[in-house]
Amino acid sequence: MLRCTPSLLCIMLALAAGAQAARVNLRGLSMANDEELVVGFPRPPHDQHALMARWLVHQTSWGVLSTLDRDTGEPMGGVLSHSDGSRHDASGRLFFYMSPMDELTQNIVAHANCTFTVSEDQIHTSTDPTTSTSSSSLPAYRPCAGLDPEEPPCARATLLGHLAPVPPAEQPRAQQALFARHPRMADWPADHHFTFYELHVSSLHLLSWYGGMALVEGADYYAARPEGQPQLMR
Ligand SMILES: *[C@@H]1O[C@H](CO)[C@@H](O)[C@H](O)[C@H]1NC(C)=O
C-alpha cells in the first residue's frame, strides 16, 4: 500500500518539475503549441483511405460538425472537440461531449444525421513515415506545411452518420477517451448538463492526394487498424 510520505511528495514534485521542463523544451524545439501532441501513430500512405481517415480522426482533436437548423432546416456548422481515445488508443469511435444549451446539440436532437469534418492542417507535428525514430535532431514533419489546407496532399475527411447519446454502460469509455485528450472538460459546469455523444459513421469522403475524393464505407473505416506503435513526436 502506497502512503504519501514527505519523501514521496518530493519525488512527485521533482517529476512534475521535470515534465514542465520537458514541455518547455518541446515548445522550443518544434512548432507544437499543444503539449498533447507528444505521442502519435505514423501517417499511413495516402492511398490507404480507410486507414488515413482513422489516422486523421485520431491525430486531430477537433473538427466542424455540420447540422440542419431545427427550426429553419438551413445548414449550421460549428466547432466541436472529439476523441477516439487516448494518444495510445486509436479506436476510431468518435466521442463528443455536448451541452443541450448548444444550438448544435439542439439541431442533433431534432435531426441526428450530420457530418463531421477534420483537416490534417490542424496537426502541428507528426512523425515522418520515412524515419523509424524521431530523433530530436530531425525537423518536425508537417505534411501540410507550405500547402494550402485545400490542396489535396493536405488530407481531410468528412464523416457522415448520425449522432446518438452514449448509452450508460458505454459512458465510462466515452469519458475516458474525451477527458484524456481534453482534460479541461472534467471541470466544465455541471449545470450545462454535458452529455456524451457518439457519431456512428455510415460513410466518409476523404481527400488525401490528387485525383478526387475517395468514398469509404463506415464498416471499412471501423475495420481499419492504425499500424505501428504510438511514437514520440516533436
Ligand atoms: C439519416 O441517414 C440514413 C442513412 O445514412 C437514412 O437512411 C435516413 O433516412 C436519414 N434520416 C433522415 C431523417 O433523413
The ligand as an ORCA input file, in Angstrom:
! r2SCAN-3c Opt
* xyz 0 1
  C     -30.329      9.514    -41.983
  O     -29.404      8.811    -42.795
  C     -29.805      7.489    -43.099
  C     -28.696      6.814    -43.890
  O     -27.484      7.389    -43.732
  C     -31.067      7.488    -43.876
  O     -31.476      6.170    -44.135
  C     -32.142      8.222    -43.091
  O     -33.299      8.351    -43.889
  C     -31.679      9.601    -42.684
  N     -32.644     10.214    -41.815
  C     -33.278     11.348    -42.123
  C     -34.271     11.825    -41.129
  O     -33.019     11.978    -43.132
*
